[in-house]
């Protein structure tokens, strides 16, 4: 396995400009914003090219604070329904942008555009995919209506000069779903707050979850079921309506809605427990952010989360509301156990710094530019 701590053969070739695609729907936005800010501090000018639903006012404000330029257009994302035409048109648009911006590297947080005739090296980062999502969430192969998507992903993987996954589990899923045979790199995501001291005494009797509340993969429905029997308030932050019209009901919890990064950070610092009983989560950046804020973690028992948080979290079967209820209650009534788990998560999170992630990407970019 080639991971972040392993040496990537490099050269003296300097990378000055980067074109990075992102979307404003989920964790890719946070990843792109943080990495772009880290690259800017290293003298690499990064243009964030946003496709799909436009960034909201909080996201635009966060990008401005990070000193990053946004270029956005409402092309449908490759995993959305009936997206083939928009993917083709957005590809033409991206090539035009690249011709104007003259980047040294193109960094794609998606797959399909990896097959375009780029004039510079291209990196594809595999944050998630429909086929592995479907297998984990629906417990079945993706239906035939995703055949065109699957073919586009396979072409993008084959066309990239480098493919990165945030976990070995996600890389393995790519091999399984697309018969992808390249080795690929594993570069875990990083968090700006990793390693920062936290005062656990300021925690409140509160359980927090965050993410795309409409996404079945997050198992917020299981958390809602468990919440009915628990005494502590359960708060959930994030978009409650999906881009294809998904809008689940969320009983027994307090819905906070979409929050800015600063607002969400304040909730992380307040919450004693962070709960994400995910059925599918290739890395889980919100979990890392919660751990950095001193939350005890209750997570879905899946390979990717075991990979990162083994011995630093309580794991439950994502569909078992009763097991989740018991796990949360055991932490609510036992302050010593909460503190022990919070400290274990803090210790584990300290190795996932944003500097470490940024340095790994810079090293990769420079090796490709050579």
N, C-alpha and C positions, 0 to 999 in steps of 0.2 A: 504494500500500500504506500503510495506517495502522499504524504500528509504535510501539513503546514510546517512542521519542524524539520522536514527533510530538505536537503539542499537541492535547489533547482539550478542547473547550469546556467550561468549568466555571462554577461559581457559588459563592456563599458558603454554600450549604446544607450543614450539618454532618451527617455520617453517624456515628451512635453505636453502632448494633447491627447485627450481620450474622448471618444464618443461612447456613451453608455446608455442603453435602453433600459427603461424601468416602466412599471405601471403603478398606479395610485390605489390599487385595490387591497393589497395585503402587505406581508412582510418584505416583499421585494422593494417597496418604497423605502422602508426604514434602512434596509441593507444598502441601497443605492445612495441614499442621502449620507449615511455615516461613512461609507467608503469614499464617496466623492469628496467629503470634507477632509478625510484623512489624506487623500491624494493631493488635495489643494495645499495642505500644509507641507507637502513634499515637493511643491512646485509644479505639479501636474494639473493643467487646466482641464476640467471635466465638464462636458456638456451633457446634462441629463435630458434624454429624449423620452418623453412620456407618451405612451399610447394607451387606448382604452378610456374609461371614464376620466374626466379631467381632475387634476388635483384640487382639493377643496381649499378654503381660505387658510386653515391651519397648516396644511401641507405647503402651500405657497409661502407662508410666513416662515416655516422651518427652513425651506430651501434658501430664502433670502438671508436668514441668519447665518446659514452655513456658507454663504457667498457663492452659491451655485446657480448657474443659468439654467432655466427650464425652457425647453422647446416641446410643445405638446400639440397633438392632433388626435381627434376622436376615432381613430381606426380601431375596429374591434380586435381584441386580443386573440391569439391563435387558438386558445382553448374555449372560446365562446361559441355559441351556436351560430351557424351560417357565417363563419368568419373567413372563408377561403378567399373571397374577392377582396376583402379589406387587407388580408395578409399580403396579397400580391401588390395591391396599391401602396401599402405602407412600405413594402420592400423597395419599390421605385423611389418613394419619398426619402427613405433612409440613404439610398445610394446618392441621391441629389445632395442631401445634407453632408454626407461624407466628402463629396467633391468640393463643397463650399468650405467646410471646416478643416479639411486636411488633417485628420487625426493620425497619430502614429499607431494607435491600436483601436480596434472596435471591440467593445465589451457588451455582449448580448445577454440579458437576463431572460432569455427565452430561446427557443430552438429554431424555428422555421427559417429565420433570416440568416442562419449560419451557412445556408447553401447559396447565398447571393455571391456574385462575382466581386468581392471586395478587393481593393488594391493594397490593403495592409492586413497584417495578421488579425485574426478574429478569435475571441475567447467566448465560449458559451458556458454559462453557469446554470446548472440544473437545480433550481430551487424546489421544483415539484413537477409532476406531469399528470395528465388525465388518466392514462392507463394504470399507473401505480396507485393513484387516488382511487380509481374505481375498484381495483382489486382489494384495497384495504378497507374501503368504506362500504361497498356493496357486496363484498365477498364473492366477486364474479369477474370474469374478463370484461373489458370495456366492450360495449355493443358495436355493431358494424358501422353505425353512423359516425364513429370516430376513426374509420379507416383512413380517410384523407389526412386527418390530423396526425395519425400515427406515422404515415408515410412522410409527412413534412418534418416531423421530429427526427426520424431516422436520417433523412437527407441533411438536416441541420447538424446533427451529431457528426456525420461523416465529413461535412464540409468545414468544420471548425478546425483551427490550428491547435486549440487546446480546449478540453472540456473539464470543468471543475464542478464538484459536488460538495455540499457543506457537511456531509457525513458519509462514512463508508456504507451505511445502510442505503442512502439514496443512490450512490454509485452502483451498488449491487442491483437495485431495482431497475436502473437503466439497462444493465446487462441482461436482466431477465426479460424485460418488456420489449426491447428493440433489437435483441441479438447484437448489441453493440459490443465490439470486441476490443476496443482500445483500453489502455490502462486507466487513463484519466487521473486527475489530481483530487485530493481531498483537502480543502481549505475551510475549516470551520469558521462560522461567522464570529464577529467580535462585538464587544459592547464598550461604549465610551466610559461607563461607570465601573468596569471590571477592576478590582483591586482597591476601590475607594472604601475607606472605613465607614461602617454603618453602626448607628446606635440602636440596638434591638429594643431598648427600653421604651422607645417612642412608638412601638407598634400598638395597634388597636385590635379589638376583637372583630375582625373583618376578613372575609374570604373574597378574593378578587380573581376574575378570569378576564382575558382580553384576546381579541382576534376578530376574524370575520364571523359574526354571530350566526349568519345564514348558512355557513359552510358545515355540512354534516360531519366533516372530518374532525371538527373541534369537539364534538360530543357535548355541546352546550345543552342539548335536550336531556342527556343523562344528569348533568349538573342540576338542571331545573327540577327533575324528579327527586333527586337527593335533597335539594334545598327545602322541600316541604316539611321535612322532619327535623330540621336543624334550627338551633336557636340563634346562631350568629347571622348577621346580614350577609347575603351573597350578592356581590356587585359584578356586573359584566359590562365591559367596555368594548366598543367597536361598532362597525356598521351592521345594522340589523336587516338591511335590505340588500340583496345581491344584484349584480349587473343584469341578470336574466329574469329579474322579478321575484326572486326568492325572498320570502318574508315570514319566517317562522314565528309562532307565538312563543313567548318566553315567560311562563308563569313562575311565581315563587322567588323571583330574583329582582334586584333593582337594576334597570337598564340605564347605563350612563351615557350611551350614545358614542359618537365619534369624538375623540379627545385629541388635543394637540399633544406633542411629545412631552411638553412640560407638565401639562395637566395629568397625563397618564403616569409620569414619573412621580408626581405627588401621591397618586393612589397606590403605586407600588410601595412607597415609603410608609404609608399608613397601614397597609394590609399585613396581617400576621401570616396568612396562608395564600399561596397562589395555586389555583387549581385549574389544570387543563387536561382532562381525561381523553386526550386525542386518540382517534382511531388511525390518523395519518398525520404525520408531522415530520418532514424530512430533516429539519433542524430544530426549530422552535425558538426564534429570536425573542419573543415575548417572555419565554421561560427564563432565558439568560438575563434579561433585564430585571425580572422579578427577583431572581437569585442575587443579583448584584445589589438589590435594595433590601436584602435580608429577609426575604419571605421563605418560609418552609414550603416545600413543593409537594403537591399531590398530582401525579401525572398518569397518563395512559400507559399501560404496559405494552409497549411496542419496541421493536429493535432499535430504532433511531434514538429514542429517548433513553433507553437503557445504555446505549453506547456513550452518551454524554453524561448522564446523571446517576449511573449505577452507584449504590451506597450513599447517595446524597439526596434521595427523594423517596416518597412512598408511591408505589406503583399499584394501579388498579386496572381491572378489565374494563375497557372503555364503555361497554354497553351495560354494565352491572351497577345500577343505581344504588342498590342496597350495599354493595361493597364500598362504593364511593361514600355513601352516607356514614358507614362505620369508620372509614379511614379519616374522614374529616372530623367526626366527633372525637375520635381518639386524640387528635391533635388539639382540638378545642379544650378538652378537659385536662390536658397534661402540658403545662407550660415548659417543663424541663425537656420534654420530647420535642416540642416546637423549637425551642432554642437550639437543641442539639442538631436538628435537621437544618435549621436556618444557617447555622455556622458551617455545616458540611456543604451546603449549597454555595455559600459565600466563598469557601475555600476552593471548591471546584470552579466556580465562575471566574476566579482571579486569573486563571490561565487563558481565558478567552478575551484577551484585550483587543481593542480596535487597532492599536499599533501593530500587534502581531499579525492580524489579518491583512492590514494594509501593506505591511512589509512583504508578506507572501505574494500578494497580487503585483506589487511593484517588481519584485524579482521575476515573476512569471512574465509580465509585460516586457521587461528588458531582455529576457532570454528569447522571446519571440521576435522582438524588434531587431535582434542581431541576425 
